[in-house]
Amino acid sequence: MKNDRTLTKSYLLPRAAILAVLVAIIGCDPGRDDTTPPPTDSAPAEGAADSRPDYTDPPTTTGPEQPTYRDQSVSEASGEAAANAQYSMVESAVAQIKPTSNGNAEGTVTFSAGKDDREMQVTVELEGLEPGPHGLHVHEVGDCSADDASSAGGHFNPYDTPHGSPDAAEHHVGDMGNIEADEDGRVSSELAFRGLAFSGPASILQKALVIHSDKDDLESQPSGNAGERVGCGVIRIDREVLAE
């Protein structure tokens, strides 16, 4: 029995020594799980290019100011689209008519969006006119600075159509026909037009509204032979309505 224990002890000692040598050579840690992959998020060596994507967390704010991040497509939107968005909810605009060197027309003309969004309601309150009919047109340039209002350019005609009656199949967007002044030279009328708008190609905002000395014959090209420009005003957003 003593010889058997001696034999077993002498057999186990060499195996333990061999295992210790293997551990020292391989550098193996018996307690570590070698199936775990090595970390991949280590910093690059000095001088080496970092090919990792540059992800940056968005800024946070604690006060009233908000981050100014905007979608790229929004930031590149055209000026025309931005203007359309800005004016799409306008419901009213006003032209303050002032006399020119050729006449004494003055007053206000108010444009209001109709209930069906296809019709424009127009309220005309003017004085200083000769009794009778007078041509009324939207002109293409919102500038009444010239003494004779020539700075307002020609009729507003974005679709390049012939001049005509506002009821005709073809006419300028700016063709508004005639208004009638009473014997005191006053006009107080409620009119309705289709084709006028506050946004898009037919927008009348920042255009000039011109009152003429004579009747528009609704046929002569390019402007109905309506005579001199006796009153002019730029059509602007009604700030009082917006304030409400």
C-alpha positions in Angstrom: 0.0 0.0 0.0 2.8 2.4 0.8 4.4 1.7 -2.5 1.1 2.5 -4.3 0.8 5.9 -2.7 4.4 6.7 -3.5 3.8 5.8 -7.1 0.7 7.9 -7.4 2.4 11.0 -5.9 5.4 10.6 -8.2 3.0 10.4 -11.2 0.9 13.5 -10.3 3.9 15.8 -9.6 5.3 15.7 -13.2 1.8 16.5 -14.7 1.4 19.6 -12.5 4.8 20.8 -13.5 4.1 20.3 -17.2 0.8 22.3 -16.8 2.6 25.2 -15.1 5.1 25.3 -18.0 2.4 25.4 -20.6 0.6 28.3 -18.8 3.8 30.3 -18.6 4.6 29.8 -22.3 1.1 30.4 -23.8 0.2 33.2 -21.3 -3.2 31.6 -21.0 -5.6 32.7 -18.2 -7.5 29.6 -17.2 -10.3 31.8 -15.7 -10.9 33.9 -18.8 -13.5 33.1 -21.5 -11.4 33.1 -24.7 -14.6 33.1 -26.8 -15.1 36.9 -25.9 -14.0 39.0 -28.9 -11.4 41.7 -28.2 -12.6 45.2 -27.9 -12.8 47.1 -31.2 -13.4 50.7 -29.9 -9.8 51.5 -29.0 -8.3 54.8 -29.9 -6.2 54.8 -33.1 -2.5 54.8 -32.8 -0.8 58.2 -32.9 -0.4 59.5 -36.4 -2.9 57.0 -37.9 -6.1 58.2 -39.6 -9.3 57.5 -37.7 -11.7 55.9 -40.2 -14.6 55.7 -37.8 -17.7 57.8 -38.6 -17.9 61.2 -36.8 -21.1 60.9 -34.8 -21.9 64.0 -32.8 -24.7 64.2 -30.3 -27.2 67.1 -31.0 -26.8 70.0 -28.5 -29.2 70.3 -25.6 -30.7 73.5 -24.3 -32.0 74.4 -21.0 -33.3 77.9 -21.7 -35.8 79.3 -24.2 -33.4 79.0 -27.1 -33.9 75.9 -29.2 -31.4 74.1 -31.5 -31.4 75.4 -35.0 -31.1 72.1 -36.8 -33.3 72.0 -39.9 -33.8 69.3 -42.5 -31.6 69.8 -45.5 -34.5 69.8 -47.9 -36.2 72.6 -45.9 -33.1 74.8 -45.8 -32.7 74.5 -49.6 -36.3 75.4 -50.3 -36.7 78.0 -53.1 -37.6 81.6 -52.2 -40.8 81.2 -54.2 -41.9 78.2 -52.2 -41.1 79.9 -48.9 -43.1 83.0 -50.0 -46.1 80.8 -50.9 -46.0 79.1 -47.6 -45.8 82.5 -45.8 -48.8 84.0 -47.7 -51.0 80.9 -48.0 -53.0 81.9 -44.9 -53.4 85.6 -45.7 -57.1 86.5 -45.7 -57.1 90.2 -46.4 -55.0 92.9 -48.2 -55.4 96.6 -48.8 -54.3 99.2 -51.4 -54.1 102.7 -50.1 -54.8 104.7 -53.3 -53.0 108.1 -53.7 -53.5 110.7 -56.4 -51.1 111.0 -59.3 -50.0 114.0 -61.4 -52.9 113.1 -63.7 -55.7 113.0 -61.3 -57.1 113.2 -57.8 -58.3 109.6 -57.0 -57.7 108.5 -53.4 -59.2 106.0 -50.9 -58.9 102.4 -50.1 -59.5 99.1 -52.0 -59.7 96.0 -49.8 -59.2 92.5 -51.0 -60.7 89.6 -49.0 -60.5 85.8 -49.6 -63.9 84.4 -50.5 -65.6 81.6 -48.7 -64.8 79.0 -51.4 -61.1 80.1 -51.7 -61.6 80.6 -55.4 -63.3 84.0 -55.3 -61.8 87.3 -54.2 -64.1 89.9 -52.6 -63.1 93.5 -53.4 -64.4 96.5 -51.5 -63.8 99.8 -53.3 -64.0 103.2 -51.4 -62.7 106.0 -53.5 -63.3 109.8 -54.1 -61.8 112.5 -56.3 -62.8 110.9 -59.6 -64.7 112.3 -62.6 -68.3 111.0 -62.7 -68.6 107.9 -64.8 -66.7 104.6 -65.5 -63.0 104.2 -64.8 -60.7 101.3 -65.6 -59.4 99.4 -62.6 -56.4 97.1 -63.0 -53.7 95.3 -61.0 -50.3 96.2 -62.5 -47.2 94.1 -62.4 -44.8 96.2 -60.3 -45.6 97.3 -56.8 -44.2 100.8 -57.3 -46.2 104.0 -57.4 -43.3 106.3 -56.9 -43.4 108.0 -60.3 -45.6 111.1 -60.5 -47.7 109.5 -63.2 -47.5 106.0 -61.7 -45.7 104.8 -64.8 -43.3 103.0 -62.4 -46.1 100.4 -61.8 -45.4 98.9 -65.3 -48.1 97.1 -67.4 -51.0 95.0 -66.4 -50.3 92.0 -64.2 -50.3 89.1 -66.7 -48.4 86.1 -65.4 -50.0 83.7 -67.9 -49.3 85.8 -71.0 -53.0 86.1 -72.1 -54.7 88.9 -74.1 -56.4 91.8 -72.3 -60.2 91.5 -71.8 -63.1 91.5 -69.5 -62.7 89.8 -66.1 -65.6 87.5 -67.2 -63.9 86.5 -70.5 -62.3 83.1 -71.0 -59.0 84.8 -71.6 -57.9 88.0 -69.8 -55.1 89.4 -67.7 -55.1 88.4 -64.0 -55.0 92.1 -63.4 -58.1 92.9 -65.5 -60.8 94.1 -63.1 -63.0 95.9 -65.6 -64.6 99.2 -64.6 -65.8 101.0 -61.5 -68.5 103.7 -61.6 -68.1 107.0 -59.9 -71.2 108.9 -58.9 -71.9 112.6 -59.6 -69.8 113.5 -56.6 -66.8 111.5 -57.9 -67.2 108.8 -55.3 -67.2 105.0 -55.6 -68.5 102.7 -53.0 -68.8 99.2 -54.5 -68.6 95.5 -53.5 -67.1 93.4 -56.3 -66.1 89.7 -56.7 -63.4 88.2 -59.0 -62.1 84.8 -59.7 -58.5 84.3 -60.6 -57.0 86.7 -58.0 -55.0 85.1 -55.2 -52.7 85.9 -52.2 -50.2 83.1 -53.1 -48.9 81.3 -56.2 -48.4 82.7 -59.7 -51.6 84.8 -59.5 -50.7 86.5 -56.2 -51.6 90.2 -56.2 -49.6 91.0 -53.1 -47.0 93.7 -53.6 -48.5 94.5 -56.9 -49.9 98.0 -57.8 -53.6 98.8 -58.1 -54.2 101.6 -60.7 -57.3 103.6 -61.3 -57.6 105.1 -64.8 -59.1 108.3 -66.1 -61.3 106.6 -68.7 -63.5 103.5 -69.3 -61.8 100.3 -70.1 -63.3 99.1 -73.5 -62.4 95.5 -72.5 -61.1 94.8 -76.0 -58.2 97.1 -77.1 -54.7 95.7 -76.6 -52.8 95.8 -74.5 -54.8 97.7 -71.8 -58.3 98.6 -72.9 -57.6 102.2 -73.9 -58.4 103.3 -70.4 -56.5 106.6 -70.4 -54.2 108.1 -67.8 -53.4 106.7 -64.4 -55.2 108.9 -61.9 -54.6 106.9 -58.7 -52.2 104.2 -57.5 -51.5 102.1 -54.4 -49.5 99.0 -53.6 -51.5 96.0 -52.4 -50.2 95.0 -49.0 -51.2 92.5 -46.3 -53.8 93.9 -44.0 -51.8 94.1 -40.7 -54.9 94.9 -38.7 -56.6 91.7 -39.7 -53.4 89.7 -38.9 -53.3 91.3 -35.5 -56.8 89.9 -34.7 
